[in-house]
Amino acid sequence: MESGPAVFAGTVFALFGAVLLLWTGARLLHREPVAHGVGPAASAALATVFGVLFLVLGVWCFTRI
């Protein structure tokens, strides 16, 4: 009964992190800006860090089941 919220949170975090990494990779592959008004290296690095962070957080939630 208590594993329901952990499964939901893990799924949301893992999906968001994976999609953020895929989106960032696609933007970099097409040499388009990741965020407007920010330096290209800084925005790509920040988006990658947060994508990995959310993916790790999702996996951590799954280990709590």
Disulfide bonds with the S-S distance in Angstrom:
none
